[in-house]
Structure formats: structure tokens, C-alpha cells
Amino acid sequence: MTDGPIPPPLPPTIPQPPPYSVPPVAPARATERPARRGRGWMIFALLVTVLLIGSLFVNVVQSVGSAVSLAGAGGGHGQLSHLHETVIEDNDAKEKIVVMDIGGVISGQPINYEGLTMADYVKDQLEKAADDEHVKAIVLRMDSPGGEVLASDDIYKALRTFQLSNDIPVVTVMGSLAASGGYYISAGSRWIVANPLTMTGSIGVIMHGYNYRGLMDKVGVRPDVVKSGKLKDMFSGEKRPEEELPEEKAILADMIGETFQRFKEVIREGRGWAAKENGNEQIAGYRELAANWEDFADGRIMSGTTALNLGLVDQLGDFDTAVEQAKILAGIESANLVSYALPPTFGDLFGFLGQAKAQTLKVEIGGMNLSSPLRPGRLYYLSPLHLH
């Protein structure tokens, strides 16, 4: 034993982990290269290039074949070989009914990169239908507020010429809207079907524009015009009301009046011909123009029911009603429903990949949108509800 106090016991020793050490990295061999990046993008770019070249080749071959075919046939719009037939409803029949569509504002502007217009597309479909002995009727689905005068007249004439040259009736079925130029075109049909709630009519002509001289005066902008004659700047939006000449309104009124008379002539011509044809073939249910129909040709919108009472349409119904009536007019029991479509072109592929679009200036004053799609200085068969 030892004298003195006994020292306290030592705390237990906590084992410590060994110090962390980074294993040495072997130096890269001189023959190794860094991993390549972006290989997926390179493959994608290569595929896109192959598609572009392939599309160009196919379209060149089709265009050459179309040109040769049309040269031998003596005409056409150069698109017939491009139209592909699609079966909408297969009824296991040999006969066909072609379904065509006209929608939106009727315009003479190109609808694709090949410069094809709406009227050209309608004509090409009609021509393809005429070349197929199994096509017995056309059903035209109309859903349009109208549009340009010349484009509307061009399509109307195409429908009339097609039916006069071929024993193939055209039945138009109106959607929610078939006004002004939309009705103008429909009048060329052998039979017109409308829904009771269809907005149609709007028989009339309009030229639309804006006078912005007051706004120019407020911001201090003054027009500087040099013209060869006093009427060279007629209907200009830069004029003050007191600067407008009486002759201007008179000239425009004469143009609009002449175009309006053409509209009514088309209705009398188209509906009169349809009634005569349907009467000769003893087709039940067709309508003749009412004696007072011109009283309603003041630009007003009317329902399908009102149009029926005036003889502007033949029947109330829907698409199925139009198909059944087309079979009656064609004298067939059954038919496959088909449509014609344009496949994507080389130019459309560029559009799909993206293109630069010009910026459109939009000016709104008190809710009035000045970016109207209507082009100034043109006559329109257009519903007053769709001017903006």
C-alpha cells in the first residue's frame, strides 16, 4: 500500500479512425483522348440532313412526274399527283363520296410554300374527283365568314363548271358559320344543308379601312403627297374629312353596287339551276327562292331556319344529312367517304423546323384592333361580325 490519495481512473480510450488518404491517380496515358461530348446532337443533325435531302429528292421526282403527266394531259395546277386520297369512312363500297372543306376567311393568298391558293386547291380536288370514275358525289363542308370577292367568285365558278361538265352533284353542308362569301360559294351547289342555328346570309359587299389623320395631327405628322390626278389618293386614311372629294364616295359606291349585283346574280343563277335540276329528276324536298328574298339581302345575318324559309337553303340537318342527300342525288345506295390532302413539301419541312417571322405592329384604341387581317382597298364578301 502507498500513502496519499488514490488518483481517479483514466477515461476509456476512444478509437480514432485512420487518417483519410486519397489514393494516387495514375497519370493518363498519352494515347488516351478526352470523352467526346455532343455525339447525340451530331447524330440528330445527320438524320435531319438525310431527311432534308430525301424530301427534296422525292419532291423533285414528284414535280417532274406531275409536270410530264400534266403536259400530256394539257393543263392543271401541277398538284394533282401530290393529292393523296384518305378513307374517312369505309363502307365496303366501290363508289366514293369526296368530302371537301372550306374554312376560315376566303383568301387569294397562298396556303403553302408552293404558292397554292385556296381556289387552286379546290380546283385540283375537283379535277381529281372528275378523273376517278368511282366518285359519285361531293360533300362540301362550309364554315367561313366569307372573304375576298375574287377568291369567292373563283371557287363558285369552279363548282358550277365541275357540275355542268360532270354528272357529279355537290352538296354543301353549312357549319356554325356560312356567311357572305361562304354563302356565295355555297350557292353554286346542287343542294344546301344548314343547321337551324347556322349563321348564314350576310348578302352584301364591304370595303373596310381606317382614317387615322386625326391621330397623325395629334403627334405632329403631316403627309406629303405628290399625285398625278385629284383622285389618285382616293379613300386614303391620311385625309381629313373635308379633304375627301364627293367623287370618291360615288366611285366606290358604284364599284360596291356592281359587285353587290353580281352577288345577287350568283344566288339567282345557282339556286335557279339547282331547283331546275332537282325538279327534273323529281328530287323531293328542294326549295326555290322566295319572292321576297332580296328584301333580306341587306347584309343581315340570318339563321339556317330563316334561310330555309327564304329558299336560300334546301334542308335543315348536319353532315350525315348531307351525305344521305348526296347518295340520293347520285342514285347510289352506299359509298366510301374519302378526302384529298396535300402531303408536306420540302418548303413545309423548313417551316416545321422554324422560320423567321416578320413582326406585326398591333395598335389598339379603345378595344379596336388595327391589326385586322383584311387588306385595305379590297372588296370583301364578309360578315360584319368578322371585320376585325
C-alpha positions in Angstrom: 0.0 0.0 0.0 1.1 3.6 -0.6 0.3 6.6 1.3 -1.7 9.5 -0.2 -4.9 9.8 -2.2 -5.8 7.4 -4.9 -5.8 9.0 -8.4 -9.1 8.8 -10.4 -9.3 6.2 -13.1 -8.4 7.3 -16.7 -11.4 7.7 -19.2 -11.7 4.9 -21.7 -9.8 5.5 -24.9 -12.0 6.1 -27.9 -10.5 4.5 -31.0 -9.8 7.0 -33.7 -10.3 6.2 -37.5 -7.2 6.1 -39.5 -6.4 9.3 -41.3 -8.1 9.7 -44.7 -5.8 9.5 -47.6 -6.6 9.9 -51.3 -5.3 7.1 -53.4 -2.8 8.3 -56.0 -4.3 8.8 -59.5 -2.3 7.2 -62.3 -1.3 9.7 -64.9 -3.3 9.5 -68.2 -1.5 7.7 -70.9 -0.5 9.8 -73.9 -2.7 7.7 -76.2 -6.0 8.5 -74.3 -8.3 11.3 -75.5 -11.0 13.1 -73.5 -14.5 11.6 -73.8 -16.4 13.1 -76.8 -19.5 15.1 -76.0 -22.5 16.1 -78.2 -22.4 12.8 -80.1 -26.2 12.6 -79.9 -26.6 16.1 -81.4 -24.3 15.1 -84.3 -26.4 12.0 -85.0 -29.6 14.2 -84.9 -28.1 16.7 -87.3 -27.1 13.9 -89.6 -30.6 12.5 -89.6 -32.1 15.9 -90.3 -29.8 16.3 -93.2 -30.7 12.9 -94.6 -34.4 13.8 -94.2 -34.0 17.1 -96.0 -32.1 15.6 -98.9 -34.6 12.7 -99.1 -37.6 15.1 -99.0 -36.0 17.3 -101.7 -35.4 14.2 -103.9 -38.9 12.9 -103.5 -40.5 16.3 -104.3 -38.3 16.8 -107.3 -39.3 13.4 -108.7 -43.0 14.1 -108.0 -42.8 17.5 -109.5 -41.1 16.2 -112.7 -43.7 13.3 -112.9 -46.5 15.8 -112.3 -45.2 18.1 -115.0 -44.9 15.3 -117.5 -48.3 14.0 -116.7 -50.0 17.4 -116.9 -48.1 18.3 -120.1 -49.6 15.2 -121.7 -53.0 16.0 -120.3 -52.8 19.6 -121.4 -53.3 21.5 -118.2 -53.8 21.5 -114.5 -52.3 23.3 -111.5 -49.3 21.0 -111.1 -50.7 19.5 -107.8 -52.8 16.6 -108.9 -50.2 13.9 -108.4 -49.5 15.3 -105.0 -53.1 14.8 -103.7 -53.3 11.8 -101.5 -56.6 10.0 -101.0 -57.6 9.2 -97.5 -60.5 7.0 -96.5 -62.6 8.8 -93.9 -65.3 6.1 -93.6 -65.0 2.7 -95.2 -68.4 1.2 -96.1 -67.0 -1.6 -98.2 -68.4 0.1 -101.3 -66.9 0.7 -104.8 -68.5 4.1 -105.1 -67.0 7.2 -103.4 -68.1 10.5 -102.0 -65.4 13.1 -101.7 -65.5 15.3 -98.6 -64.0 18.7 -99.1 -63.6 21.6 -96.6 -63.6 25.3 -96.9 -63.0 27.1 -93.6 -61.8 30.4 -92.3 -61.5 33.7 -94.2 -61.6 33.0 -98.0 -58.5 34.5 -99.5 -56.4 34.6 -102.6 -53.2 34.3 -100.6 -51.0 31.1 -100.9 -51.8 28.4 -98.4 -48.5 26.6 -98.6 -44.9 27.2 -99.7 -45.6 26.1 -103.2 -47.9 29.1 -103.8 -51.1 27.1 -104.0 -54.2 29.2 -103.2 -57.5 28.1 -101.7 -59.1 28.3 -105.1 -56.3 26.3 -106.7 -56.7 23.6 -104.0 -60.5 23.4 -104.6 -60.0 23.1 -108.4 -57.3 20.4 -108.0 -59.6 18.3 -105.8 -62.5 18.7 -108.2 -60.3 17.7 -111.1 -59.0 14.7 -109.3 -62.6 13.7 -108.4 -63.6 14.1 -112.1 -60.8 11.7 -113.1 -62.0 9.0 -110.8 -64.9 7.0 -112.2 -65.9 5.8 -108.8 -66.5 9.3 -107.4 -70.3 9.9 -107.5 -70.7 13.0 -105.3 -69.0 15.8 -103.4 -69.9 16.9 -99.9 -68.5 20.4 -99.2 -68.3 21.3 -95.5 -68.5 25.1 -95.3 -67.5 27.0 -92.2 -66.5 30.5 -93.2 -67.4 34.1 -92.6 -66.6 34.9 -96.2 -63.7 36.7 -97.6 -62.2 38.3 -100.8 -64.6 38.9 -103.7 -62.4 37.4 -106.4 -61.4 34.3 -104.4 -65.1 33.6 -103.6 -66.1 34.1 -107.2 -63.3 31.8 -108.5 -64.4 29.0 -106.2 -68.1 29.4 -107.1 -67.3 29.2 -110.8 -65.2 26.1 -110.2 -68.1 24.3 -108.5 -70.5 25.4 -111.3 -68.2 24.3 -114.1 -67.5 21.0 -112.4 -71.1 20.1 -112.1 -72.0 21.2 -115.6 -69.1 19.2 -117.0 -69.6 16.0 -114.9 -72.6 14.1 -113.7 -71.4 14.6 -110.1 -73.5 16.6 -107.7 -72.1 18.9 -105.0 -73.9 19.0 -101.7 -72.9 21.8 -99.3 -73.4 21.4 -95.5 -73.0 24.6 -93.5 -71.3 24.5 -90.1 -71.7 27.2 -87.5 -71.0 29.9 -90.0 -71.5 30.2 -93.7 -71.9 33.9 -94.3 -71.4 36.3 -97.2 -68.6 34.8 -99.3 -69.3 31.5 -97.6 -72.9 31.6 -98.8 -71.7 32.9 -102.2 -69.7 29.7 -102.8 -72.5 27.5 -101.4 -74.9 28.9 -103.9 -73.0 27.0 -106.6 -74.1 23.7 -105.1 -76.8 21.3 -106.2 -78.1 21.1 -102.7 -77.5 23.1 -99.5 -78.0 21.7 -95.9 -77.8 24.1 -92.9 -78.2 23.6 -89.2 -81.1 25.5 -87.7 -78.5 27.5 -85.7 -76.1 28.1 -88.6 -75.3 31.8 -89.1 -75.7 32.5 -92.8 -76.8 35.2 -95.2 -74.9 38.5 -94.8 -75.5 39.1 -98.5 -73.6 42.2 -99.4 -70.2 43.8 -100.1 -67.9 45.8 -97.9 -64.7 47.8 -98.3 -63.1 48.4 -95.0 -60.4 50.9 -93.9 -59.4 53.4 -91.2 -58.9 57.1 -91.2 -56.0 57.9 -89.0 -55.4 61.6 -89.9 -56.7 62.8 -86.5 -54.1 60.6 -84.8 -51.4 62.0 -87.1 -52.3 65.6 -86.3 -52.0 64.8 -82.6 -48.5 63.5 -82.9 -47.4 66.2 -85.4 -47.1 64.0 -88.5 -48.1 65.7 -91.8 -48.5 63.7 -95.0 -46.6 65.0 -98.1 -48.3 63.7 -101.2 -47.5 64.3 -104.9 -50.1 62.8 -107.2 -50.8 62.8 -110.9 -54.6 63.3 -110.5 -57.0 64.5 -107.9 -58.4 61.0 -107.3 -55.0 59.2 -107.2 -55.2 59.1 -103.4 -58.9 58.4 -103.1 -60.0 56.6 -99.9 -56.7 57.4 -98.2 -56.6 57.2 -94.5 -54.4 60.3 -94.4 -57.1 62.7 -95.5 -59.2 65.0 -93.3 -63.0 64.6 -93.8 -63.2 68.0 -95.5 -60.5 66.9 -98.0 -62.4 63.9 -99.3 -63.9 64.6 -102.7 -67.6 63.8 -103.5 -66.4 61.8 -106.5 -64.5 59.4 -104.2 -67.6 58.1 -102.5 -69.5 57.9 -105.7 -66.9 55.8 -107.5 -66.6 53.4 -104.6 -70.4 53.2 -104.3 -70.6 52.3 -108.0 -67.9 49.5 -107.5 -69.6 48.1 -104.5 -73.1 48.3 -106.2 -71.8 46.4 -109.2 -70.2 43.7 -107.0 -73.4 43.5 -105.0 -75.4 42.9 -108.2 -73.0 40.1 -109.0 -73.7 38.5 -105.6 -77.5 38.5 -106.2 -77.0 37.3 -109.8 -75.0 34.3 -108.4 -77.8 33.5 -106.0 -80.4 33.6 -108.7 -78.2 31.6 -111.1 -77.1 29.0 -108.6 -80.3 28.4 -106.8 -82.4 28.6 -110.0 -80.2 25.9 -111.7 -80.3 23.7 -108.6 -84.1 23.9 -108.4 -84.4 23.1 -112.1 -82.1 20.1 -111.9 -83.7 18.7 -108.8 -87.2 19.2 -110.3 -86.3 17.5 -113.5 -85.0 14.5 -111.5 -88.0 14.6 -109.2 -85.9 15.0 -106.1 -88.2 15.7 -103.1 -87.7 18.5 -100.7 -85.7 21.1 -102.7 -86.5 24.7 -102.2 -87.0 27.6 -104.6 -86.1 31.2 -103.8 -88.9 33.1 -102.1 -90.4 36.0 -103.9 -89.1 38.4 -101.2 -85.6 37.0 -100.7 -84.0 40.2 -101.9 -85.6 42.1 -99.0 -83.2 40.2 -96.8 -80.1 40.8 -99.0 -79.1 43.9 -96.9 -76.1 42.4 -95.2 -78.0 40.9 -92.2 -77.1 37.7 -90.6 -79.8 35.1 -90.5 -80.3 31.6 -89.0 -80.5 28.4 -91.0 -84.2 28.3 -90.4 -84.8 31.7 -91.9 -82.6 30.8 -94.8 -84.7 27.7 -95.4 -87.9 29.8 -95.4 -86.4 32.1 -98.0 -85.3 29.3 -100.2 -81.6 30.1 -99.7 -81.0 26.5 -98.4 -82.8 23.3 -99.2 -82.8 21.3 -96.0 -82.0 21.5 -92.2 -79.6 18.9 -90.9 -76.0 18.1 -90.4 -73.1 16.3 -92.1 -74.8 12.9 -92.0 -77.9 14.5 -93.6 -75.7 15.9 -96.4 -74.1 12.5 -97.0 -77.5 10.8 -97.3 -78.7 13.5 -99.7 -75.6 13.2 -101.8 -76.3 9.5 -102.2 -79.9 10.3 -103.2 -78.8 12.8 -105.9 -76.1 10.4 -107.1 -78.6 7.5 -107.2 -76.4 5.1 -105.1 -77.1 3.0 -102.0 -73.7 3.2 -100.3 -70.3 4.8 -100.7 -67.0 5.2 -99.0 -66.2 8.7 -97.7 -62.8 9.9 -98.9 -60.8 13.2 -98.8 -57.8 14.6 -100.8 -54.9 16.0 -98.9 -51.6 17.6 -99.8 -48.5 15.9 -98.2 -45.9 18.1 -96.6 -43.5 19.6 -99.1 -39.8 20.5 -98.9 -40.7 24.1 -98.1 -43.2 23.0 -95.4 -40.4 21.0 -93.7 -38.4 24.2 -93.4 -41.4 25.8 -91.9 -41.7 22.9 -89.4 -38.1 23.3 -88.4 -38.7 27.0 -87.8 -38.6 30.2 -89.7 -38.2 33.9 -89.0 -41.5 35.7 -89.0 -41.9 39.4 -89.6 -43.2 41.3 -86.6 -46.7 42.7 -86.9 -47.5 46.0 -85.4 -50.6 45.9 -83.3 -52.4 49.1 -82.3 -55.4 49.1 -80.1 -57.5 52.2 -79.5 -60.4 51.7 -77.1 -60.6 48.0 -77.8 -60.3 48.5 -81.6 -57.7 46.2 -83.0 -55.9 47.8 -86.0 -54.1 44.6 -86.9 -57.1 43.4 -88.9 -56.3 40.6 -91.4 -58.3 42.5 -94.1 -56.1 44.1 -96.6 -57.1 47.8 -97.3 -58.5 48.7 -100.7 -60.1 45.4 -101.4 -63.7 44.4 -101.8 -64.9 41.7 -99.5 -67.9 39.4 -99.2 -67.6 39.2 -95.4 -69.8 39.0 -92.4 -69.9 42.3 -90.5 -69.2 40.4 -87.3 -65.8 39.5 -88.6 -64.2 42.7 -89.7 -61.6 42.7 -87.0 
